[in-house]
Amino acid sequence: MWLNSKRDFKGAVDDYWAALQLGGSRPLPELFGRAGAAFDFGPATLKPLMERVEEELEAL
């Protein structure tokens, strides 16, 4: 979600709130999906995130 917020802050916040409104009524993968995030911790998901974290740290 942080990475999504870097691309589209308002959209990421809207998606986050929509997921929160579902509460615990849905399975975790569905909550992640509604928040605009993949429930996947594999290389294809984490690599872009880690690259962006590196960029942010280098900018400090």
CHARMM internal coordinates of N, CA and C (Angstrom, degrees):
IC EDIT
DIST 1 N 1 CA 1.4331
DIST 1 CA 1 C 1.5267
ANGL 1 N 1 CA 1 C 110.74
DIST 1 C 2 N 1.3184
ANGL 1 CA 1 C 2 N 116.38
DIHE 1 N 1 CA 1 C 2 N -35.19
DIST 2 N 2 CA 1.4667
ANGL 1 C 2 N 2 CA 118.51
DIHE 1 CA 1 C 2 N 2 CA 177.59
DIST 2 CA 2 C 1.5251
ANGL 2 N 2 CA 2 C 110.20
DIHE 1 C 2 N 2 CA 2 C -60.70
DIST 2 C 3 N 1.3249
ANGL 2 CA 2 C 3 N 115.99
DIHE 2 N 2 CA 2 C 3 N -44.63
DIST 3 N 3 CA 1.4555
ANGL 2 C 3 N 3 CA 119.71
DIHE 2 CA 2 C 3 N 3 CA 179.75
DIST 3 CA 3 C 1.5226
ANGL 3 N 3 CA 3 C 110.50
DIHE 2 C 3 N 3 CA 3 C -63.53
DIST 3 C 4 N 1.3181
ANGL 3 CA 3 C 4 N 117.47
DIHE 3 N 3 CA 3 C 4 N -40.59
DIST 4 N 4 CA 1.4691
ANGL 3 C 4 N 4 CA 120.77
DIHE 3 CA 3 C 4 N 4 CA 175.89
DIST 4 CA 4 C 1.5196
ANGL 4 N 4 CA 4 C 110.86
DIHE 3 C 4 N 4 CA 4 C -60.94
DIST 4 C 5 N 1.3268
ANGL 4 CA 4 C 5 N 116.91
DIHE 4 N 4 CA 4 C 5 N -37.85
DIST 5 N 5 CA 1.4661
ANGL 4 C 5 N 5 CA 119.66
DIHE 4 CA 4 C 5 N 5 CA -179.27
DIST 5 CA 5 C 1.5238
ANGL 5 N 5 CA 5 C 111.75
DIHE 4 C 5 N 5 CA 5 C -67.38
DIST 5 C 6 N 1.3345
ANGL 5 CA 5 C 6 N 117.22
DIHE 5 N 5 CA 5 C 6 N -26.64
DIST 6 N 6 CA 1.4556
ANGL 5 C 6 N 6 CA 120.29
DIHE 5 CA 5 C 6 N 6 CA 177.25
DIST 6 CA 6 C 1.5295
ANGL 6 N 6 CA 6 C 111.01
DIHE 5 C 6 N 6 CA 6 C -71.48
DIST 6 C 7 N 1.3305
ANGL 6 CA 6 C 7 N 116.83
DIHE 6 N 6 CA 6 C 7 N -27.53
DIST 7 N 7 CA 1.4674
ANGL 6 C 7 N 7 CA 121.69
DIHE 6 CA 6 C 7 N 7 CA 179.14
DIST 7 CA 7 C 1.5230
ANGL 7 N 7 CA 7 C 111.65
DIHE 6 C 7 N 7 CA 7 C -86.28
DIST 7 C 8 N 1.3498
ANGL 7 CA 7 C 8 N 115.44
DIHE 7 N 7 CA 7 C 8 N -42.47
DIST 8 N 8 CA 1.4705
ANGL 7 C 8 N 8 CA 121.53
DIHE 7 CA 7 C 8 N 8 CA -174.99
DIST 8 CA 8 C 1.5208
ANGL 8 N 8 CA 8 C 108.18
DIHE 7 C 8 N 8 CA 8 C -151.84
DIST 8 C 9 N 1.3245
ANGL 8 CA 8 C 9 N 116.14
DIHE 8 N 8 CA 8 C 9 N 89.11
DIST 9 N 9 CA 1.4662
ANGL 8 C 9 N 9 CA 120.67
DIHE 8 CA 8 C 9 N 9 CA -173.48
DIST 9 CA 9 C 1.5237
ANGL 9 N 9 CA 9 C 111.61
DIHE 8 C 9 N 9 CA 9 C -58.96
DIST 9 C 10 N 1.3188
ANGL 9 CA 9 C 10 N 117.25
DIHE 9 N 9 CA 9 C 10 N -52.34
DIST 10 N 10 CA 1.4648
ANGL 9 C 10 N 10 CA 120.10
DIHE 9 CA 9 C 10 N 10 CA -177.19
DIST 10 CA 10 C 1.5206
ANGL 10 N 10 CA 10 C 111.19
DIHE 9 C 10 N 10 CA 10 C -61.25
DIST 10 C 11 N 1.3174
ANGL 10 CA 10 C 11 N 117.59
DIHE 10 N 10 CA 10 C 11 N -43.63
DIST 11 N 11 CA 1.4562
ANGL 10 C 11 N 11 CA 120.99
DIHE 10 CA 10 C 11 N 11 CA 179.16
DIST 11 CA 11 C 1.5186
ANGL 11 N 11 CA 11 C 111.76
DIHE 10 C 11 N 11 CA 11 C -62.36
DIST 11 C 12 N 1.3268
ANGL 11 CA 11 C 12 N 117.23
DIHE 11 N 11 CA 11 C 12 N -40.86
DIST 12 N 12 CA 1.4661
ANGL 11 C 12 N 12 CA 121.31
DIHE 11 CA 11 C 12 N 12 CA 179.37
DIST 12 CA 12 C 1.5234
ANGL 12 N 12 CA 12 C 111.04
DIHE 11 C 12 N 12 CA 12 C -65.08
DIST 12 C 13 N 1.3153
ANGL 12 CA 12 C 13 N 116.67
DIHE 12 N 12 CA 12 C 13 N -42.02
DIST 13 N 13 CA 1.4707
ANGL 12 C 13 N 13 CA 120.08
DIHE 12 CA 12 C 13 N 13 CA 178.53
DIST 13 CA 13 C 1.5269
ANGL 13 N 13 CA 13 C 110.00
DIHE 12 C 13 N 13 CA 13 C -66.37
DIST 13 C 14 N 1.3084
ANGL 13 CA 13 C 14 N 117.62
DIHE 13 N 13 CA 13 C 14 N -42.32
DIST 14 N 14 CA 1.4731
ANGL 13 C 14 N 14 CA 120.59
DIHE 13 CA 13 C 14 N 14 CA 177.67
DIST 14 CA 14 C 1.5297
ANGL 14 N 14 CA 14 C 110.94
DIHE 13 C 14 N 14 CA 14 C -60.19
DIST 14 C 15 N 1.3322
ANGL 14 CA 14 C 15 N 116.74
DIHE 14 N 14 CA 14 C 15 N -44.25
DIST 15 N 15 CA 1.4617
ANGL 14 C 15 N 15 CA 120.79
DIHE 14 CA 14 C 15 N 15 CA 178.66
DIST 15 CA 15 C 1.5193
ANGL 15 N 15 CA 15 C 111.04
DIHE 14 C 15 N 15 CA 15 C -64.09
DIST 15 C 16 N 1.3199
ANGL 15 CA 15 C 16 N 117.00
DIHE 15 N 15 CA 15 C 16 N -40.38
DIST 16 N 16 CA 1.4643
ANGL 15 C 16 N 16 CA 121.74
DIHE 15 CA 15 C 16 N 16 CA 179.09
DIST 16 CA 16 C 1.5237
ANGL 16 N 16 CA 16 C 110.55
DIHE 15 C 16 N 16 CA 16 C -61.50
DIST 16 C 17 N 1.3249
ANGL 16 CA 16 C 17 N 116.56
DIHE 16 N 16 CA 16 C 17 N -46.93
DIST 17 N 17 CA 1.4630
ANGL 16 C 17 N 17 CA 120.11
DIHE 16 CA 16 C 17 N 17 CA 179.69
DIST 17 CA 17 C 1.5236
ANGL 17 N 17 CA 17 C 111.45
DIHE 16 C 17 N 17 CA 17 C -64.34
DIST 17 C 18 N 1.3080
ANGL 17 CA 17 C 18 N 116.71
DIHE 17 N 17 CA 17 C 18 N -37.13
DIST 18 N 18 CA 1.4712
ANGL 17 C 18 N 18 CA 119.82
DIHE 17 CA 17 C 18 N 18 CA 178.15
DIST 18 CA 18 C 1.5347
ANGL 18 N 18 CA 18 C 110.01
DIHE 17 C 18 N 18 CA 18 C -63.57
DIST 18 C 19 N 1.3223
ANGL 18 CA 18 C 19 N 116.68
DIHE 18 N 18 CA 18 C 19 N -39.66
DIST 19 N 19 CA 1.4652
ANGL 18 C 19 N 19 CA 120.28
DIHE 18 CA 18 C 19 N 19 CA 177.30
DIST 19 CA 19 C 1.5245
ANGL 19 N 19 CA 19 C 110.81
DIHE 18 C 19 N 19 CA 19 C -66.64
DIST 19 C 20 N 1.3234
ANGL 19 CA 19 C 20 N 117.03
DIHE 19 N 19 CA 19 C 20 N -41.36
DIST 20 N 20 CA 1.4625
ANGL 19 C 20 N 20 CA 120.08
DIHE 19 CA 19 C 20 N 20 CA 178.90
DIST 20 CA 20 C 1.5226
ANGL 20 N 20 CA 20 C 111.66
DIHE 19 C 20 N 20 CA 20 C -61.19
DIST 20 C 21 N 1.3216
ANGL 20 CA 20 C 21 N 116.69
DIHE 20 N 20 CA 20 C 21 N -35.35
DIST 21 N 21 CA 1.4632
ANGL 20 C 21 N 21 CA 120.12
DIHE 20 CA 20 C 21 N 21 CA -179.66
DIST 21 CA 21 C 1.5255
ANGL 21 N 21 CA 21 C 111.98
DIHE 20 C 21 N 21 CA 21 C -65.34
DIST 21 C 22 N 1.3225
ANGL 21 CA 21 C 22 N 117.31
DIHE 21 N 21 CA 21 C 22 N -23.62
DIST 22 N 22 CA 1.4633
ANGL 21 C 22 N 22 CA 120.51
DIHE 21 CA 21 C 22 N 22 CA 176.87
DIST 22 CA 22 C 1.5252
ANGL 22 N 22 CA 22 C 111.27
DIHE 21 C 22 N 22 CA 22 C -75.55
DIST 22 C 23 N 1.3234
ANGL 22 CA 22 C 23 N 115.91
DIHE 22 N 22 CA 22 C 23 N -20.60
DIST 23 N 23 CA 1.4591
ANGL 22 C 23 N 23 CA 120.36
DIHE 22 CA 22 C 23 N 23 CA 179.33
DIST 23 CA 23 C 1.5065
ANGL 23 N 23 CA 23 C 111.42
DIHE 22 C 23 N 23 CA 23 C 56.53
DIST 23 C 24 N 1.3106
ANGL 23 CA 23 C 24 N 116.01
DIHE 23 N 23 CA 23 C 24 N -142.13
DIST 24 N 24 CA 1.4612
ANGL 23 C 24 N 24 CA 120.90
DIHE 23 CA 23 C 24 N 24 CA 179.93
DIST 24 CA 24 C 1.5174
ANGL 24 N 24 CA 24 C 112.55
DIHE 23 C 24 N 24 CA 24 C -92.88
DIST 24 C 25 N 1.3261
ANGL 24 CA 24 C 25 N 116.07
DIHE 24 N 24 CA 24 C 25 N 19.53
DIST 25 N 25 CA 1.4643
ANGL 24 C 25 N 25 CA 119.98
DIHE 24 CA 24 C 25 N 25 CA -175.21
DIST 25 CA 25 C 1.5238
ANGL 25 N 25 CA 25 C 113.80
DIHE 24 C 25 N 25 CA 25 C -80.76
DIST 25 C 26 N 1.3135
ANGL 25 CA 25 C 26 N 117.89
DIHE 25 N 25 CA 25 C 26 N -10.62
DIST 26 N 26 CA 1.4635
ANGL 25 C 26 N 26 CA 122.00
DIHE 25 CA 25 C 26 N 26 CA -175.52
DIST 26 CA 26 C 1.5217
ANGL 26 N 26 CA 26 C 109.45
DIHE 25 C 26 N 26 CA 26 C -125.67
DIST 26 C 27 N 1.3212
ANGL 26 CA 26 C 27 N 118.19
DIHE 26 N 26 CA 26 C 27 N 156.89
DIST 27 N 27 CA 1.4709
ANGL 26 C 27 N 27 CA 120.82
DIHE 26 CA 26 C 27 N 27 CA 176.25
DIST 27 CA 27 C 1.5304
ANGL 27 N 27 CA 27 C 110.95
DIHE 26 C 27 N 27 CA 27 C -65.51
DIST 27 C 28 N 1.3119
ANGL 27 CA 27 C 28 N 115.24
DIHE 27 N 27 CA 27 C 28 N 153.31
DIST 28 N 28 CA 1.4619
ANGL 27 C 28 N 28 CA 121.01
DIHE 27 CA 27 C 28 N 28 CA -176.63
DIST 28 CA 28 C 1.5201
ANGL 28 N 28 CA 28 C 114.10
DIHE 27 C 28 N 28 CA 28 C -53.12
DIST 28 C 29 N 1.3317
ANGL 28 CA 28 C 29 N 120.27
DIHE 28 N 28 CA 28 C 29 N -46.02
DIST 29 N 29 CA 1.4680
ANGL 28 C 29 N 29 CA 118.63
DIHE 28 CA 28 C 29 N 29 CA 179.32
DIST 29 CA 29 C 1.5317
ANGL 29 N 29 CA 29 C 112.65
DIHE 28 C 29 N 29 CA 29 C -58.38
DIST 29 C 30 N 1.3197
ANGL 29 CA 29 C 30 N 116.59
DIHE 29 N 29 CA 29 C 30 N -34.40
DIST 30 N 30 CA 1.4614
ANGL 29 C 30 N 30 CA 119.68
DIHE 29 CA 29 C 30 N 30 CA 178.62
DIST 30 CA 30 C 1.5271
ANGL 30 N 30 CA 30 C 111.20
DIHE 29 C 30 N 30 CA 30 C -71.98
DIST 30 C 31 N 1.3237
ANGL 30 CA 30 C 31 N 117.16
DIHE 30 N 30 CA 30 C 31 N -38.46
DIST 31 N 31 CA 1.4684
ANGL 30 C 31 N 31 CA 120.22
DIHE 30 CA 30 C 31 N 31 CA 177.06
DIST 31 CA 31 C 1.5279
ANGL 31 N 31 CA 31 C 110.58
DIHE 30 C 31 N 31 CA 31 C -63.76
DIST 31 C 32 N 1.3102
ANGL 31 CA 31 C 32 N 116.94
DIHE 31 N 31 CA 31 C 32 N -43.99
DIST 32 N 32 CA 1.4667
ANGL 31 C 32 N 32 CA 120.54
DIHE 31 CA 31 C 32 N 32 CA 176.72
DIST 32 CA 32 C 1.5238
ANGL 32 N 32 CA 32 C 110.01
DIHE 31 C 32 N 32 CA 32 C -59.20
DIST 32 C 33 N 1.3311
ANGL 32 CA 32 C 33 N 116.34
DIHE 32 N 32 CA 32 C 33 N -46.89
DIST 33 N 33 CA 1.4567
ANGL 32 C 33 N 33 CA 120.64
DIHE 32 CA 32 C 33 N 33 CA -179.81
DIST 33 CA 33 C 1.5144
ANGL 33 N 33 CA 33 C 112.25
DIHE 32 C 33 N 33 CA 33 C -59.15
DIST 33 C 34 N 1.3288
ANGL 33 CA 33 C 34 N 116.44
DIHE 33 N 33 CA 33 C 34 N -42.82
DIST 34 N 34 CA 1.4700
ANGL 33 C 34 N 34 CA 119.85
DIHE 33 CA 33 C 34 N 34 CA -179.90
DIST 34 CA 34 C 1.5255
ANGL 34 N 34 CA 34 C 110.90
DIHE 33 C 34 N 34 CA 34 C -65.55
DIST 34 C 35 N 1.3331
ANGL 34 CA 34 C 35 N 116.02
DIHE 34 N 34 CA 34 C 35 N -29.26
DIST 35 N 35 CA 1.4651
ANGL 34 C 35 N 35 CA 120.64
DIHE 34 CA 34 C 35 N 35 CA 178.33
DIST 35 CA 35 C 1.5276
ANGL 35 N 35 CA 35 C 111.72
DIHE 34 C 35 N 35 CA 35 C -82.47
DIST 35 C 36 N 1.3240
ANGL 35 CA 35 C 36 N 116.85
DIHE 35 N 35 CA 35 C 36 N -0.44
DIST 36 N 36 CA 1.4578
ANGL 35 C 36 N 36 CA 119.92
DIHE 35 CA 35 C 36 N 36 CA 178.55
DIST 36 CA 36 C 1.5149
ANGL 36 N 36 CA 36 C 113.52
DIHE 35 C 36 N 36 CA 36 C 84.92
DIST 36 C 37 N 1.3191
ANGL 36 CA 36 C 37 N 116.65
DIHE 36 N 36 CA 36 C 37 N 18.57
DIST 37 N 37 CA 1.4684
ANGL 36 C 37 N 37 CA 120.97
DIHE 36 CA 36 C 37 N 37 CA -179.27
DIST 37 CA 37 C 1.5242
ANGL 37 N 37 CA 37 C 109.28
DIHE 36 C 37 N 37 CA 37 C -123.28
DIST 37 C 38 N 1.3021
ANGL 37 CA 37 C 38 N 115.15
DIHE 37 N 37 CA 37 C 38 N 150.04
DIST 38 N 38 CA 1.4630
ANGL 37 C 38 N 38 CA 120.19
DIHE 37 CA 37 C 38 N 38 CA 177.14
DIST 38 CA 38 C 1.5221
ANGL 38 N 38 CA 38 C 109.55
DIHE 37 C 38 N 38 CA 38 C -87.80
DIST 38 C 39 N 1.3151
ANGL 38 CA 38 C 39 N 116.66
DIHE 38 N 38 CA 38 C 39 N 137.61
DIST 39 N 39 CA 1.4590
ANGL 38 C 39 N 39 CA 121.11
DIHE 38 CA 38 C 39 N 39 CA 174.29
DIST 39 CA 39 C 1.5244
ANGL 39 N 39 CA 39 C 106.72
DIHE 38 C 39 N 39 CA 39 C -86.99
DIST 39 C 40 N 1.3173
ANGL 39 CA 39 C 40 N 114.13
DIHE 39 N 39 CA 39 C 40 N 70.26
DIST 40 N 40 CA 1.4571
ANGL 39 C 40 N 40 CA 122.05
DIHE 39 CA 39 C 40 N 40 CA -173.71
DIST 40 CA 40 C 1.5243
ANGL 40 N 40 CA 40 C 107.25
DIHE 39 C 40 N 40 CA 40 C -150.44
DIST 40 C 41 N 1.2992
ANGL 40 CA 40 C 41 N 115.87
DIHE 40 N 40 CA 40 C 41 N 126.98
DIST 41 N 41 CA 1.4544
ANGL 40 C 41 N 41 CA 119.91
DIHE 40 CA 40 C 41 N 41 CA -178.14
DIST 41 CA 41 C 1.5273
ANGL 41 N 41 CA 41 C 111.50
DIHE 40 C 41 N 41 CA 41 C -115.21
DIST 41 C 42 N 1.3237
ANGL 41 CA 41 C 42 N 115.28
DIHE 41 N 41 CA 41 C 42 N 27.87
DIST 42 N 42 CA 1.4550
ANGL 41 C 42 N 42 CA 121.18
DIHE 41 CA 41 C 42 N 42 CA 178.84
DIST 42 CA 42 C 1.5213
ANGL 42 N 42 CA 42 C 111.48
DIHE 41 C 42 N 42 CA 42 C -85.65
DIST 42 C 43 N 1.3221
ANGL 42 CA 42 C 43 N 116.17
DIHE 42 N 42 CA 42 C 43 N 175.00
DIST 43 N 43 CA 1.4708
ANGL 42 C 43 N 43 CA 121.59
DIHE 42 CA 42 C 43 N 43 CA -177.17
DIST 43 CA 43 C 1.5262
ANGL 43 N 43 CA 43 C 114.07
DIHE 42 C 43 N 43 CA 43 C -58.44
DIST 43 C 44 N 1.3264
ANGL 43 CA 43 C 44 N 117.99
DIHE 43 N 43 CA 43 C 44 N -36.66
DIST 44 N 44 CA 1.4653
ANGL 43 C 44 N 44 CA 119.76
DIHE 43 CA 43 C 44 N 44 CA -177.98
DIST 44 CA 44 C 1.5247
ANGL 44 N 44 CA 44 C 111.73
DIHE 43 C 44 N 44 CA 44 C -65.32
DIST 44 C 45 N 1.3183
ANGL 44 CA 44 C 45 N 116.48
DIHE 44 N 44 CA 44 C 45 N -28.81
DIST 45 N 45 CA 1.4606
ANGL 44 C 45 N 45 CA 120.53
DIHE 44 CA 44 C 45 N 45 CA 179.21
DIST 45 CA 45 C 1.5297
ANGL 45 N 45 CA 45 C 111.49
DIHE 44 C 45 N 45 CA 45 C -87.94
DIST 45 C 46 N 1.3236
ANGL 45 CA 45 C 46 N 116.00
DIHE 45 N 45 CA 45 C 46 N -42.55
DIST 46 N 46 CA 1.4612
ANGL 45 C 46 N 46 CA 119.32
DIHE 45 CA 45 C 46 N 46 CA -174.05
DIST 46 CA 46 C 1.5258
ANGL 46 N 46 CA 46 C 114.46
DIHE 45 C 46 N 46 CA 46 C -79.71
DIST 46 C 47 N 1.3234
ANGL 46 CA 46 C 47 N 117.90
DIHE 46 N 46 CA 46 C 47 N -28.10
DIST 47 N 47 CA 1.4726
ANGL 46 C 47 N 47 CA 119.93
DIHE 46 CA 46 C 47 N 47 CA -177.49
DIST 47 CA 47 C 1.5347
ANGL 47 N 47 CA 47 C 112.62
DIHE 46 C 47 N 47 CA 47 C -58.68
DIST 47 C 48 N 1.3466
ANGL 47 CA 47 C 48 N 119.66
DIHE 47 N 47 CA 47 C 48 N -51.17
DIST 48 N 48 CA 1.4694
ANGL 47 C 48 N 48 CA 118.35
DIHE 47 CA 47 C 48 N 48 CA 178.81
DIST 48 CA 48 C 1.5282
ANGL 48 N 48 CA 48 C 112.74
DIHE 47 C 48 N 48 CA 48 C -61.47
DIST 48 C 49 N 1.3196
ANGL 48 CA 48 C 49 N 116.65
DIHE 48 N 48 CA 48 C 49 N -35.06
DIST 49 N 49 CA 1.4560
ANGL 48 C 49 N 49 CA 120.30
DIHE 48 CA 48 C 49 N 49 CA 177.93
DIST 49 CA 49 C 1.5238
ANGL 49 N 49 CA 49 C 110.73
DIHE 48 C 49 N 49 CA 49 C -64.70
DIST 49 C 50 N 1.3208
ANGL 49 CA 49 C 50 N 117.22
DIHE 49 N 49 CA 49 C 50 N -47.79
DIST 50 N 50 CA 1.4596
ANGL 49 C 50 N 50 CA 120.92
DIHE 49 CA 49 C 50 N 50 CA -178.80
DIST 50 CA 50 C 1.5324
ANGL 50 N 50 CA 50 C 111.49
DIHE 49 C 50 N 50 CA 50 C -65.43
DIST 50 C 51 N 1.3195
ANGL 50 CA 50 C 51 N 117.00
DIHE 50 N 50 CA 50 C 51 N -36.12
DIST 51 N 51 CA 1.4624
ANGL 50 C 51 N 51 CA 119.56
DIHE 50 CA 50 C 51 N 51 CA 176.35
DIST 51 CA 51 C 1.5239
ANGL 51 N 51 CA 51 C 110.85
DIHE 50 C 51 N 51 CA 51 C -62.45
DIST 51 C 52 N 1.3156
ANGL 51 CA 51 C 52 N 116.49
DIHE 51 N 51 CA 51 C 52 N -41.06
DIST 52 N 52 CA 1.4743
ANGL 51 C 52 N 52 CA 119.66
DIHE 51 CA 51 C 52 N 52 CA 179.57
DIST 52 CA 52 C 1.5184
ANGL 52 N 52 CA 52 C 111.51
DIHE 51 C 52 N 52 CA 52 C -69.86
DIST 52 C 53 N 1.3215
ANGL 52 CA 52 C 53 N 116.93
DIHE 52 N 52 CA 52 C 53 N -37.23
DIST 53 N 53 CA 1.4669
ANGL 52 C 53 N 53 CA 120.28
DIHE 52 CA 52 C 53 N 53 CA 176.62
DIST 53 CA 53 C 1.5251
ANGL 53 N 53 CA 53 C 109.49
DIHE 52 C 53 N 53 CA 53 C -62.04
DIST 53 C 54 N 1.3234
ANGL 53 CA 53 C 54 N 117.34
DIHE 53 N 53 CA 53 C 54 N -42.90
DIST 54 N 54 CA 1.4684
ANGL 53 C 54 N 54 CA 120.81
DIHE 53 CA 53 C 54 N 54 CA 177.50
DIST 54 CA 54 C 1.5262
ANGL 54 N 54 CA 54 C 110.82
DIHE 53 C 54 N 54 CA 54 C -59.56
DIST 54 C 55 N 1.3336
ANGL 54 CA 54 C 55 N 117.05
DIHE 54 N 54 CA 54 C 55 N -44.42
DIST 55 N 55 CA 1.4668
ANGL 54 C 55 N 55 CA 120.53
DIHE 54 CA 54 C 55 N 55 CA 178.76
DIST 55 CA 55 C 1.5236
ANGL 55 N 55 CA 55 C 110.75
DIHE 54 C 55 N 55 CA 55 C -60.28
DIST 55 C 56 N 1.3235
ANGL 55 CA 55 C 56 N 116.28
DIHE 55 N 55 CA 55 C 56 N -43.64
DIST 56 N 56 CA 1.4691
ANGL 55 C 56 N 56 CA 119.96
DIHE 55 CA 55 C 56 N 56 CA 179.98
DIST 56 CA 56 C 1.5265
ANGL 56 N 56 CA 56 C 111.19
DIHE 55 C 56 N 56 CA 56 C -63.32
DIST 56 C 57 N 1.3278
ANGL 56 CA 56 C 57 N 116.66
DIHE 56 N 56 CA 56 C 57 N -41.86
DIST 57 N 57 CA 1.4666
ANGL 56 C 57 N 57 CA 119.94
DIHE 56 CA 56 C 57 N 57 CA -179.91
DIST 57 CA 57 C 1.5258
ANGL 57 N 57 CA 57 C 111.18
DIHE 56 C 57 N 57 CA 57 C -67.38
DIST 57 C 58 N 1.3053
ANGL 57 CA 57 C 58 N 116.92
DIHE 57 N 57 CA 57 C 58 N -39.47
DIST 58 N 58 CA 1.4677
ANGL 57 C 58 N 58 CA 120.19
DIHE 57 CA 57 C 58 N 58 CA 178.84
DIST 58 CA 58 C 1.5302
ANGL 58 N 58 CA 58 C 111.89
DIHE 57 C 58 N 58 CA 58 C -65.04
DIST 58 C 59 N 1.3196
ANGL 58 CA 58 C 59 N 116.28
DIHE 58 N 58 CA 58 C 59 N -28.01
DIST 59 N 59 CA 1.4572
ANGL 58 C 59 N 59 CA 120.54
DIHE 58 CA 58 C 59 N 59 CA -178.90
DIST 59 CA 59 C 1.5268
ANGL 59 N 59 CA 59 C 112.28
DIHE 58 C 59 N 59 CA 59 C -77.47
DIST 59 C 60 N 1.3160
ANGL 59 CA 59 C 60 N 117.41
DIHE 59 N 59 CA 59 C 60 N -12.44
DIST 60 N 60 CA 1.4742
ANGL 59 C 60 N 60 CA 120.34
DIHE 59 CA 59 C 60 N 60 CA -179.31
DIST 60 CA 60 C 1.5002
ANGL 60 N 60 CA 60 C 112.59
DIHE 59 C 60 N 60 CA 60 C -73.64
END
COOR INIT
IC SEED 1 N 1 CA 1 C
IC BUILD
